[in-house]
Amino acid sequence: MSVPAAFIATVLIWATTPLAIKWSAVDAGFIFGASSRIAISAFICLLVMFALGRSLPWRKGVWRVYVAAAIGIYGALMCVYWGAQSQTSGMISVLFGLTPLVTSALACYLLQEQSLTTNKILGMVLGVVGLLVIFFADLGKESLLSGLIVLLVAVFLHAFSTVAVKRSAIELNPFDVTAGGLLLSVPLYLLSWWFLGAPLPEQLPLRAMGAIFYLAVFGSVIGFVLYYYVLRHSSASQAGLIPLLTPVIALWLGSQLNGEEVTMQTMVGTSLILFGLCLHQWGERLFAKNS
């Protein structure tokens, strides 16, 4: 598969995952939804490895890649599922639209990929302003504010995971990166479930069941394999652009399939964030033409 095709496929998959996360977190409980998704995904990876007669590489230094991947698969996703209890699926995607800004800053510091130029700083400022516009009316509501903060932590952890995997500079098959990260994450999810003392859901609605299996197959296994394939063949900053293209699709899906209201405040804030991301990524060309 070509890198552009993998990039587009990842965008389409990740545009649908916020709504599926919302359904599974609300209908089945956030810890059950997250844990069952990752457990099923890891089991699928084990079946694939068994069918192919192969095992995970464990040569020197490889464990660092798996740990880096697990930071996103466990740390970021756990925060997303928790935040999905109070935030809409569209807002989850909009917040993750900030990922390129965080990824770029971390890549500049940890990978020396590029310097923070004027257009990148302006893009970051616009992203923050857009975020404030969206959530200004909700800043006094404790439950919504806590959900916002946790989702922003998820954005940072996802960006850090991306840069950490890239920084390892170890050539691994994208499937191995995904499988290793998933297998390391399973016990962490189970320990979290035990620590929180969450019961099994008394009933599992068909919608939640379908969402969990969709996320396990497409959101985790296929989605992460494609994502790490893109990351392997491009820079961390370029891979971090994937969330730039998902918010509009996710907002539309949330509105049509989940009855989520898209207010003028949300549209203005999202537009500022997307404009800031475009300025962050392509603003150098604009400044070059005007100089």
C-alpha positions as a Markdown table, in Angstrom:
| # | Residue | x | y | z |
|---|---|---|---|---|
| 1 | Met | 0.0 | 0.0 | 0.0 |
| 2 | Ser | 1.2 | 3.5 | -0.8 |
| 3 | Val | 1.8 | 6.0 | 2.0 |
| 4 | Pro | -0.9 | 8.4 | 0.7 |
| 5 | Ala | -3.5 | 5.6 | 0.5 |
| 6 | Ala | -2.6 | 4.5 | 4.1 |
| 7 | Phe | -2.8 | 8.2 | 5.2 |
| 8 | Ile | -6.3 | 8.6 | 3.7 |
| 9 | Ala | -7.5 | 5.2 | 5.1 |
| 10 | Thr | -6.3 | 6.2 | 8.6 |
| 11 | Val | -8.1 | 9.6 | 8.4 |
| 12 | Leu | -11.4 | 7.8 | 7.5 |
| 13 | Ile | -11.0 | 5.3 | 10.3 |
| 14 | Trp | -10.1 | 7.8 | 12.9 |
| 15 | Ala | -12.9 | 10.1 | 11.9 |
| 16 | Thr | -15.4 | 7.3 | 12.9 |
| 17 | Thr | -13.7 | 6.2 | 16.1 |
| 18 | Pro | -14.8 | 9.1 | 18.4 |
| 19 | Leu | -18.5 | 8.2 | 17.8 |
| 20 | Ala | -17.8 | 4.5 | 18.4 |
| 21 | Ile | -15.9 | 5.4 | 21.6 |
| 22 | Lys | -18.8 | 7.6 | 22.8 |
| 23 | Trp | -21.3 | 4.8 | 22.2 |
| 24 | Ser | -19.2 | 2.1 | 23.9 |
| 25 | Ala | -18.2 | 4.4 | 26.9 |
| 26 | Val | -21.8 | 5.5 | 27.5 |
| 27 | Asp | -23.6 | 2.2 | 26.9 |
| 28 | Ala | -21.2 | -0.2 | 28.4 |
| 29 | Gly | -19.1 | 1.9 | 30.8 |
| 30 | Phe | -15.8 | 3.5 | 29.9 |
| 31 | Ile | -13.4 | 1.0 | 31.5 |
| 32 | Phe | -15.3 | -2.0 | 30.1 |
| 33 | Gly | -15.5 | -0.4 | 26.6 |
| 34 | Ala | -11.8 | 0.4 | 26.6 |
| 35 | Ser | -10.5 | -2.9 | 28.1 |
| 36 | Ser | -12.6 | -5.2 | 26.0 |
| 37 | Arg | -11.6 | -3.3 | 22.9 |
| 38 | Ile | -7.9 | -3.6 | 23.6 |
| 39 | Ala | -8.2 | -7.3 | 24.7 |
| 40 | Ile | -10.0 | -8.3 | 21.5 |
| 41 | Ser | -7.4 | -6.3 | 19.4 |
| 42 | Ala | -4.5 | -8.1 | 21.1 |
| 43 | Phe | -6.2 | -11.5 | 20.6 |
| 44 | Ile | -6.6 | -10.7 | 16.9 |
| 45 | Cys | -2.9 | -9.9 | 16.7 |
| 46 | Leu | -2.0 | -13.2 | 18.4 |
| 47 | Leu | -4.2 | -15.1 | 16.0 |
| 48 | Val | -2.6 | -13.4 | 13.0 |
| 49 | Met | 0.9 | -14.2 | 14.4 |
| 50 | Phe | -0.1 | -17.8 | 15.0 |
| 51 | Ala | -1.6 | -18.2 | 11.5 |
| 52 | Leu | 1.6 | -16.8 | 10.0 |
| 53 | Gly | 3.9 | -18.9 | 12.3 |
| 54 | Arg | 5.8 | -15.9 | 13.6 |
| 55 | Ser | 6.4 | -14.1 | 16.9 |
| 56 | Leu | 7.2 | -10.6 | 18.1 |
| 57 | Pro | 10.8 | -9.5 | 17.7 |
| 58 | Trp | 12.5 | -9.1 | 21.1 |
| 59 | Arg | 16.0 | -8.0 | 20.0 |
| 60 | Lys | 17.9 | -5.4 | 22.0 |
| 61 | Gly | 16.1 | -2.1 | 22.2 |
| 62 | Val | 12.8 | -3.2 | 20.7 |
| 63 | Trp | 11.0 | -3.1 | 24.0 |
| 64 | Arg | 11.4 | 0.7 | 23.9 |
| 65 | Val | 9.2 | 0.8 | 20.8 |
| 66 | Tyr | 6.5 | -1.3 | 22.4 |
| 67 | Val | 6.5 | 0.9 | 25.5 |
| 68 | Ala | 6.3 | 4.0 | 23.3 |
| 69 | Ala | 3.4 | 2.6 | 21.4 |
| 70 | Ala | 1.7 | 1.6 | 24.7 |
| 71 | Ile | 1.8 | 5.2 | 25.9 |
| 72 | Gly | -0.6 | 6.0 | 23.2 |
| 73 | Ile | -2.7 | 2.8 | 23.2 |
| 74 | Tyr | -3.1 | 2.8 | 27.0 |
| 75 | Gly | -2.4 | 6.3 | 28.3 |
| 76 | Ala | -4.1 | 8.3 | 25.6 |
| 77 | Leu | -7.0 | 6.0 | 24.9 |
| 78 | Met | -7.8 | 5.6 | 28.6 |
| 79 | Cys | -8.1 | 9.4 | 28.9 |
| 80 | Val | -10.2 | 9.5 | 25.7 |
| 81 | Tyr | -12.7 | 6.9 | 27.1 |
| 82 | Trp | -12.9 | 8.7 | 30.4 |
| 83 | Gly | -13.4 | 12.1 | 28.7 |
| 84 | Ala | -16.1 | 10.6 | 26.4 |
| 85 | Gln | -18.4 | 10.4 | 29.3 |
| 86 | Ser | -18.9 | 14.2 | 29.3 |
| 87 | Gln | -17.7 | 15.4 | 25.9 |
| 88 | Thr | -19.4 | 14.7 | 22.5 |
| 89 | Ser | -17.8 | 12.6 | 19.9 |
| 90 | Gly | -17.3 | 15.7 | 17.7 |
| 91 | Met | -15.5 | 17.5 | 20.5 |
| 92 | Ile | -13.2 | 14.6 | 21.0 |
| 93 | Ser | -12.2 | 14.8 | 17.3 |
| 94 | Val | -11.8 | 18.6 | 17.4 |
| 95 | Leu | -9.6 | 18.4 | 20.5 |
| 96 | Phe | -7.5 | 15.7 | 18.8 |
| 97 | Gly | -7.2 | 18.1 | 15.9 |
| 98 | Leu | -4.7 | 19.9 | 18.1 |
| 99 | Thr | -2.4 | 16.9 | 17.9 |
| 100 | Pro | -0.2 | 18.2 | 15.0 |
| 101 | Leu | 0.6 | 21.3 | 17.1 |
| 102 | Val | 1.8 | 19.3 | 20.1 |
| 103 | Thr | 3.5 | 16.7 | 17.9 |
| 104 | Ser | 5.4 | 19.4 | 16.0 |
| 105 | Ala | 6.6 | 21.1 | 19.2 |
| 106 | Leu | 7.7 | 17.7 | 20.6 |
| 107 | Ala | 9.4 | 16.7 | 17.3 |
| 108 | Cys | 11.2 | 20.0 | 17.3 |
| 109 | Tyr | 12.5 | 19.4 | 20.8 |
| 110 | Leu | 13.1 | 15.7 | 20.8 |
| 111 | Leu | 13.8 | 14.9 | 17.1 |
| 112 | Gln | 15.2 | 18.2 | 15.8 |
| 113 | Glu | 12.9 | 17.8 | 12.8 |
| 114 | Gln | 12.2 | 21.5 | 12.3 |
| 115 | Ser | 12.3 | 24.8 | 14.2 |
| 116 | Leu | 9.3 | 26.7 | 15.6 |
| 117 | Thr | 8.9 | 29.4 | 13.0 |
| 118 | Thr | 6.6 | 32.4 | 13.1 |
| 119 | Asn | 3.8 | 30.7 | 11.2 |
| 120 | Lys | 4.0 | 27.6 | 13.5 |
| 121 | Ile | 3.8 | 29.7 | 16.7 |
| 122 | Leu | 0.8 | 31.7 | 15.2 |
| 123 | Gly | -0.9 | 28.4 | 14.3 |
| 124 | Met | -0.5 | 27.2 | 17.9 |
| 125 | Val | -1.9 | 30.5 | 19.3 |
| 126 | Leu | -4.9 | 30.2 | 17.0 |
| 127 | Gly | -5.4 | 26.6 | 18.1 |
| 128 | Val | -5.6 | 27.7 | 21.7 |
| 129 | Val | -7.9 | 30.6 | 20.9 |
| 130 | Gly | -10.2 | 28.3 | 19.0 |
| 131 | Leu | -10.2 | 25.9 | 22.0 |
| 132 | Leu | -11.2 | 28.7 | 24.4 |
| 133 | Val | -14.0 | 29.8 | 22.0 |
| 134 | Ile | -15.5 | 26.3 | 22.0 |
| 135 | Phe | -15.3 | 25.8 | 25.7 |
| 136 | Phe | -15.6 | 29.3 | 27.1 |
| 137 | Ala | -19.3 | 28.8 | 28.2 |
| 138 | Asp | -18.4 | 25.5 | 29.9 |
| 139 | Leu | -15.3 | 26.5 | 31.8 |
| 140 | Gly | -17.4 | 27.0 | 35.0 |
| 141 | Lys | -18.9 | 23.5 | 34.8 |
| 142 | Glu | -16.7 | 21.2 | 36.8 |
| 143 | Ser | -17.7 | 17.9 | 35.0 |
| 144 | Leu | -17.2 | 19.4 | 31.5 |
| 145 | Leu | -13.9 | 21.1 | 32.5 |
| 146 | Ser | -12.4 | 17.9 | 34.0 |
| 147 | Gly | -13.4 | 16.1 | 30.8 |
| 148 | Leu | -11.7 | 18.8 | 28.7 |
| 149 | Ile | -8.5 | 18.6 | 30.8 |
| 150 | Val | -8.3 | 14.8 | 30.6 |
| 151 | Leu | -8.8 | 14.9 | 26.8 |
| 152 | Leu | -6.0 | 17.4 | 26.5 |
| 153 | Val | -3.8 | 15.1 | 28.4 |
| 154 | Ala | -4.8 | 12.4 | 25.9 |
| 155 | Val | -3.7 | 14.7 | 23.1 |
| 156 | Phe | -0.3 | 15.2 | 24.7 |
| 157 | Leu | 0.2 | 11.4 | 25.4 |
| 158 | His | -0.8 | 10.5 | 21.8 |
| 159 | Ala | 1.7 | 13.1 | 20.4 |
| 160 | Phe | 4.4 | 12.0 | 22.8 |
| 161 | Ser | 3.8 | 8.4 | 21.8 |
| 162 | Thr | 4.2 | 9.3 | 18.1 |
| 163 | Val | 7.5 | 11.1 | 18.7 |
| 164 | Ala | 8.8 | 8.4 | 21.0 |
| 165 | Val | 8.1 | 5.6 | 18.4 |
| 166 | Lys | 9.8 | 7.7 | 15.8 |
| 167 | Arg | 12.7 | 8.6 | 18.1 |
| 168 | Ser | 13.5 | 5.0 | 18.7 |
| 169 | Ala | 14.9 | 4.8 | 15.2 |
| 170 | Ile | 14.4 | 1.0 | 15.2 |
| 171 | Glu | 13.0 | -0.5 | 12.0 |
| 172 | Leu | 10.0 | -2.6 | 12.8 |
| 173 | Asn | 7.1 | -3.9 | 10.9 |
| 174 | Pro | 4.1 | -1.6 | 11.6 |
| 175 | Phe | 2.1 | -4.8 | 12.7 |
| 176 | Asp | 4.8 | -5.6 | 15.2 |
| 177 | Val | 4.7 | -2.1 | 16.7 |
| 178 | Thr | 0.9 | -2.4 | 17.0 |
| 179 | Ala | 0.9 | -5.9 | 18.4 |
| 180 | Gly | 3.7 | -5.1 | 20.9 |
| 181 | Gly | 1.9 | -2.0 | 22.1 |
| 182 | Leu | -1.4 | -3.8 | 22.4 |
| 183 | Leu | 0.0 | -6.8 | 24.3 |
| 184 | Leu | 1.8 | -4.5 | 26.8 |
| 185 | Ser | -1.5 | -2.5 | 27.2 |
| 186 | Val | -3.8 | -5.4 | 28.0 |
| 187 | Pro | -2.5 | -6.0 | 31.6 |
| 188 | Leu | -2.5 | -2.2 | 32.2 |
| 189 | Tyr | -6.2 | -2.0 | 31.3 |
| 190 | Leu | -7.1 | -5.0 | 33.4 |
| 191 | Leu | -5.2 | -3.6 | 36.4 |
| 192 | Ser | -7.1 | -0.3 | 35.9 |
| 193 | Trp | -10.4 | -2.1 | 35.8 |
| 194 | Trp | -9.5 | -4.0 | 39.0 |
| 195 | Phe | -8.3 | -0.8 | 40.7 |
| 196 | Leu | -11.5 | 1.1 | 39.8 |
| 197 | Gly | -13.7 | -1.8 | 40.9 |
| 198 | Ala | -15.9 | -1.4 | 37.9 |
| 199 | Pro | -18.5 | -4.2 | 37.6 |
| 200 | Leu | -19.4 | -6.0 | 34.3 |
| 201 | Pro | -22.3 | -4.3 | 32.5 |
| 202 | Glu | -25.6 | -6.0 | 33.3 |
| 203 | Gln | -26.7 | -5.6 | 29.7 |
| 204 | Leu | -24.6 | -5.0 | 26.6 |
| 205 | Pro | -26.7 | -3.1 | 24.0 |
| 206 | Leu | -26.2 | -4.2 | 20.4 |
| 207 | Arg | -24.9 | -0.7 | 19.6 |
| 208 | Ala | -22.2 | -0.9 | 22.2 |
| 209 | Met | -21.2 | -4.4 | 21.2 |
| 210 | Gly | -20.9 | -3.4 | 17.5 |
| 211 | Ala | -18.9 | -0.3 | 18.5 |
| 212 | Ile | -16.5 | -2.3 | 20.6 |
| 213 | Phe | -15.8 | -4.9 | 17.8 |
| 214 | Tyr | -15.5 | -2.1 | 15.2 |
| 215 | Leu | -13.0 | -0.3 | 17.4 |
| 216 | Ala | -11.1 | -3.5 | 18.1 |
| 217 | Val | -10.7 | -4.5 | 14.4 |
| 218 | Phe | -10.6 | -1.1 | 12.6 |
| 219 | Gly | -9.8 | 1.4 | 15.3 |
| 220 | Ser | -7.0 | -0.6 | 16.9 |
| 221 | Val | -5.5 | -3.3 | 14.7 |
| 222 | Ile | -6.0 | -1.9 | 11.2 |
| 223 | Gly | -6.0 | 1.8 | 12.2 |
| 224 | Phe | -2.8 | 1.6 | 14.2 |
| 225 | Val | -1.0 | -0.6 | 11.7 |
| 226 | Leu | -1.8 | 2.0 | 9.0 |
| 227 | Tyr | -0.8 | 4.8 | 11.3 |
| 228 | Tyr | 2.6 | 3.2 | 12.1 |
| 229 | Tyr | 3.1 | 2.5 | 8.4 |
| 230 | Val | 2.6 | 6.2 | 7.7 |
| 231 | Leu | 4.9 | 7.1 | 10.6 |
| 232 | Arg | 7.6 | 4.7 | 9.4 |
| 233 | His | 7.7 | 6.3 | 5.9 |
| 234 | Ser | 7.2 | 10.0 | 6.9 |
| 235 | Ser | 8.2 | 12.4 | 9.6 |
| 236 | Ala | 6.4 | 12.5 | 13.0 |
| 237 | Ser | 5.0 | 16.0 | 12.1 |
| 238 | Gln | 3.5 | 14.7 | 8.8 |
| 239 | Ala | 1.9 | 11.7 | 10.6 |
| 240 | Gly | 0.6 | 14.1 | 13.2 |
| 241 | Leu | -1.4 | 15.8 | 10.5 |
| 242 | Ile | -3.9 | 12.9 | 10.4 |
| 243 | Pro | -6.1 | 14.4 | 13.1 |
| 244 | Leu | -6.2 | 17.7 | 11.1 |
| 245 | Leu | -8.6 | 16.1 | 8.6 |
| 246 | Thr | -10.9 | 14.2 | 11.0 |
| 247 | Pro | -12.9 | 16.9 | 13.0 |
| 248 | Val | -15.3 | 18.0 | 10.2 |
| 249 | Ile | -16.2 | 14.4 | 9.4 |
| 250 | Ala | -16.6 | 13.5 | 13.0 |
| 251 | Leu | -18.7 | 16.5 | 13.8 |
| 252 | Trp | -21.1 | 15.6 | 10.9 |
| 253 | Leu | -21.3 | 11.9 | 12.0 |
| 254 | Gly | -22.0 | 12.9 | 15.6 |
| 255 | Ser | -24.7 | 15.3 | 14.5 |
| 256 | Gln | -26.4 | 12.8 | 12.1 |
| 257 | Leu | -26.0 | 9.6 | 14.1 |
| 258 | Asn | -25.9 | 10.7 | 17.7 |
| 259 | Gly | -28.0 | 13.9 | 17.7 |
| 260 | Glu | -25.1 | 16.0 | 18.9 |
| 261 | Glu | -25.7 | 19.7 | 18.5 |
| 262 | Val | -23.2 | 21.7 | 16.5 |
| 263 | Thr | -23.5 | 25.3 | 17.7 |
| 264 | Met | -22.2 | 28.4 | 16.1 |
| 265 | Gln | -19.7 | 28.7 | 18.9 |
| 266 | Thr | -18.4 | 25.2 | 18.0 |
| 267 | Met | -18.2 | 26.0 | 14.3 |
| 268 | Val | -16.2 | 29.3 | 15.0 |
| 269 | Gly | -13.8 | 27.6 | 17.4 |
| 270 | Thr | -13.3 | 24.6 | 15.1 |
| 271 | Ser | -12.7 | 26.9 | 12.2 |
| 272 | Leu | -10.0 | 28.8 | 14.2 |
| 273 | Ile | -8.3 | 25.5 | 15.1 |
| 274 | Leu | -8.3 | 24.3 | 11.5 |
| 275 | Phe | -7.1 | 27.6 | 10.2 |
| 276 | Gly | -4.4 | 27.6 | 12.9 |
| 277 | Leu | -3.4 | 24.0 | 11.8 |
| 278 | Cys | -3.2 | 25.1 | 8.1 |
| 279 | Leu | -1.1 | 28.1 | 9.0 |
| 280 | His | 1.1 | 25.9 | 11.2 |
| 281 | Gln | 1.7 | 23.4 | 8.3 |
| 282 | Trp | 1.7 | 25.6 | 5.2 |
| 283 | Gly | 2.2 | 29.2 | 6.5 |
| 284 | Glu | 5.8 | 29.3 | 5.4 |
| 285 | Arg | 4.8 | 29.3 | 1.8 |
| 286 | Leu | 2.4 | 32.2 | 2.4 |
| 287 | Phe | 5.1 | 34.2 | 4.2 |
| 288 | Ala | 7.6 | 33.4 | 1.5 |
| 289 | Lys | 5.3 | 34.7 | -1.3 |
| 290 | Asn | 4.7 | 38.0 | 0.6 |
| 291 | Ser | 8.4 | 38.6 | 1.5 |
